[in-house]
Structure formats: C-alpha cells, structure tokens
Amino acid sequence: MKLFIVLLAVAYCFEPLITRSQVEYLKRTVSWEVEDYENNIFRGWSVDEAKALLGYTGFGDFDVEPIDEVTVPATIDWRGANCDHGPQNQGSCGSCWAFAIVGMMSYRCCAAKGDHGWLSPQELVSCDKANHGCQGGQLASPMNYVQKNKGLVTEKCYPYLAKNDQCPNKCKDGSDWAKAHVCNCLEFKKCPGVAGMKSCLASGPATFGFGVEKEFMHYKSGIYKCTGTKFIGGHAVLAMGYSETPECHYYVKNSWGPTWGMKGYFNFACGTCRMEGGVACTKF
C-alpha cells in the first residue's frame, strides 16, 4: 500500500513538458513554426527538468556604462562568420549564463586578437563563486571574474563537464593555469533597449537574458514571440545580429545543441518575453 502511494505521488508530481495536445494547439494558434511531437528533443522531459536548464537569474550588479547609440544598417548577421564557433550544448546543467558570456567573449576576442578557439564555460561554472554553477547565475559576476582573472582559459585547457566541479589550479595537460588565461575584456558595455542592442551588435555578438514560457521548448523556426502564459525560468543566450524584415527580430544562438530549433539558432522578436538589456565586450 505504501509503495502504491509513493508511486501515485511521483506520477502526480510529474508534469510533462511536451504533450501531443499542446503541440496541436500551438500549431493552430502561434505565428512561429512548432516542432513535431516525435522530433522534439524535450519529449519525455518534465517541466521541472526543463526549469533546471534555465539558469539565468538576472543581470546583477556591475558598474558598466551603456553603449553610445550609433547609426546601424537594417540587418546585421554574424552567424557563420569566421569567428562563429557554432552552437554549443550546455547539457543538463543550468549554465546558460556561462555559455552566453563565453560565446560573446570567444567571438569578439577572435575578431579583435585572433582565434584562440572556444573559451571554457566550465571555468565560470567551477570558479566564479559569485554564481551557483549548474544551479544558475547572473551575467554581471562573470564580467567581474573575467577582468579579475585577465580573461578565461580555453576549452582545451578546461573541457566542459556539464556539472559542478572544483576550480582547478592547472590545465588538463598540466600547463600553468594563470598563464593559460586569454581574451581579457577591458571594457564591457550595456545594450539597453532595442536601439542599444543594435548598437552593440554593430561590432559583434551580445548576450542577453529573457523569461521563458513552456511553449518556447516547442520552437522549430520562425520569429518567436511569447504567448502570454506562465514563465518557467530565465535563460541567457547570444544575439548574433538582427533584421527589420519582416519585423524587428534578433538572430540568436542557443546553448541546447545543433538539433534544437534552426540548427541551434532561433529568431526572437524585439521587445518580447521580458527581455533584459544585453551586454557586450567592446575592448580587448
């Protein structure tokens, strides 16, 4: 009897993230394309499991000036450029905040100083003690960490583990940890509002956070907009550009691997989903 009660409680607590009925409903009601039930990478997940991925807890406190607004073209697109390291996968760790900062740093450092390869999100997960590793983090403290430690190490030095780990004192190959740090950002800038984001994107990718509804996990393609339902968490991502056609939207790189969305990317309508102003490194 006790076992039956426990099993019943477990079944009752499991709220499926993806259901066939919700897929069919969204296909009839939203303006963006919905992933088929059979092809959704989150099929079989619970809502609580999805929440664990959404590790963005806010911008946080960092003394950074807003970018000076500049005149920009109707479209900017950094996807597929020489310094685009492609979509990465954070796994089941709520480290989106680390991937967003590392993606922005890796691209902009490559463009400014040459390609050092993909920098290490695991360093932020393990070593940025102002954040909480796989349990989430803000975007401000990684910027403090980067400047204090004169950059980040590369993925080759400290590969991604998708879990919390003790901060190391040497690279995987035994080389010096402190000397392995590259790409020190000397100046971060805030990207407030649509005009600020466009001004930041004029010089390279910028990271930002937004509120995630359960419906976002159904995305396949098109310009995503929130539907007005309950938010289940915050997510940090990397804006790779924008376009005014057919309406204002950002080209965004996610950190859920290349099988999600449009090969790891999605289009995100300007001014939706409680999007917070972004941040970019503007000087190395």
FENBEL-V435139 format. One record per residue. N is the residue number from 0. OMEGA is omega in radians with two decimals (none if undefined). Layout:
n = (N	N)
omega = (OMEGA	OMEGA)
//
This chain:
n = (0	1	2	3	4	5	6	7	8	9	10	11	12	13	14	15	16	17	18	19	20	21	22	23	24	25	26	27	28	29	30	31	32	33	34	35	36	37	38	39	40	41	42	43	44	45	46	47	48	49	50	51	52	53	54	55	56	57	58	59	60	61	62	63	64	65	66	67	68	69	70	71	72	73	74	75	76	77	78	79	80	81	82	83	84	85	86	87	88	89	90	91	92	93	94	95	96	97	98	99	100	101	102	103	104	105	106	107	108	109	110	111	112	113	114	115	116	117	118	119	120	121	122	123	124	125	126	127	128	129	130	131	132	133	134	135	136	137	138	139	140	141	142	143	144	145	146	147	148	149	150	151	152	153	154	155	156	157	158	159	160	161	162	163	164	165	166	167	168	169	170	171	172	173	174	175	176	177	178	179	180	181	182	183	184	185	186	187	188	189	190	191	192	193	194	195	196	197	198	199	200	201	202	203	204	205	206	207	208	209	210	211	212	213	214	215	216	217	218	219	220	221	222	223	224	225	226	227	228	229	230	231	232	233	234	235	236	237	238	239	240	241	242	243	244	245	246	247	248	249	250	251	252	253	254	255	256	257	258	259	260	261	262	263	264	265	266	267	268	269	270	271	272	273	274	275	276	277	278	279	280	281	282	283)
omega = (3.13	3.14	3.12	3.14	3.12	3.14	3.12	3.13	3.12	3.14	-3.13	-3.09	-3.08	3.07	-3.08	3.13	-3.07	3.05	3.13	-3.11	3.12	3.08	-3.11	3.12	-3.12	3.13	3.14	-2.91	-3.05	-3.09	3.13	-3.07	-3.08	3.11	3.07	-3.12	-3.07	-3.05	-3.07	-3.09	3.14	3.09	-3.10	3.11	2.98	3.07	3.13	3.10	3.10	3.13	-3.14	3.09	-2.96	-2.97	3.13	-3.07	3.10	-3.11	-3.14	-3.02	3.09	-3.07	-3.09	-3.10	3.06	3.12	2.99	-3.13	-3.11	3.05	-3.05	3.09	-3.12	-3.13	2.97	-3.07	3.13	3.13	3.08	3.09	-3.05	-3.07	3.10	-3.10	3.05	-3.12	3.11	-3.10	-3.13	-3.12	-3.10	-3.14	3.14	-3.00	-3.13	3.14	3.14	3.14	3.14	3.13	-3.11	3.10	3.12	-3.13	-3.10	-3.11	-3.03	3.08	3.09	-3.11	-3.06	-2.97	-3.08	-2.99	3.02	-3.07	-3.14	3.10	-2.95	3.00	-3.14	3.09	3.11	3.13	-3.04	-2.89	3.12	-3.02	3.05	3.08	-2.99	3.04	-3.13	3.10	3.00	-3.13	3.11	3.10	-3.08	-3.05	3.06	3.12	3.04	-3.12	-3.12	-3.09	3.12	-3.06	3.08	3.07	3.14	3.01	3.14	3.07	3.12	3.12	-3.07	-3.08	-3.12	-3.10	-3.10	3.08	3.06	-3.07	3.07	3.14	-3.07	3.05	3.04	3.13	-3.13	-3.13	3.10	-3.11	-3.03	-3.09	-3.09	-3.11	-3.12	-3.11	-3.12	3.00	3.07	3.09	-3.11	-3.09	2.99	3.08	3.01	-3.13	-3.02	3.08	-3.12	-3.14	3.11	3.11	3.13	3.13	3.08	-3.10	3.10	-3.10	3.13	-3.12	3.10	-3.14	3.08	3.09	3.12	3.11	-3.06	2.94	3.13	-3.11	-3.14	-3.11	3.10	-3.00	3.02	3.14	-3.12	-3.14	-3.07	3.01	3.07	-3.10	-3.14	3.10	-3.04	3.04	-3.14	3.11	3.11	-3.07	3.08	-3.05	-3.07	3.06	-3.10	-3.14	-3.13	3.04	3.07	-3.05	-0.05	3.05	-3.10	3.06	3.12	2.94	-2.97	3.04	3.09	3.13	3.12	3.07	-3.04	3.14	3.12	3.04	3.13	-3.11	3.08	-3.11	2.99	3.05	-2.99	-3.08	3.10	3.02	-3.14	2.98	3.12	3.12	3.08	3.12	-3.05	3.11	3.12	2.97	-3.07	3.14	3.09	none)
//
